[in-house]
C-alpha cells in the first residue's frame, strides 16, 4: 500500500492541523507581519501551481493545477487587501 495520493493527503491533513494551531496562537499585534509572510509563501504556491499545471501529465493534473492557481491567487490578493486595511488602521488621521 504505497499510494502517493494517500501519502500526499496525509501530509496535507497534518500541515492543515499544524498551520491552524500555529496561526491560532499568534497574538493580534503580529497578524500584519504574519500576513505579509504568508503572502510571500502564497506567491511561491502560485508559481508552484503554474509549474504543476504546465507539466501535468493528465487532464486531471492540469485541472488541479489550474484550481490551485486560482485559489493561491485569491489568497495572495485577499492577503494584500487585508494587510493594507490593517495598516490603514495605524496611520494617523489628517485633520
Secondary structure, 3 states (H helix, E strand, C coil): CCCHHHHHHHHHHHHHHHHHHHHHCCCHHHHHHHHHHHHHHHHHHHHHHHHHHHCCCCHHHHHHHHHHHHHHHHHHHHHHHHHHHHHHHHCCCCC
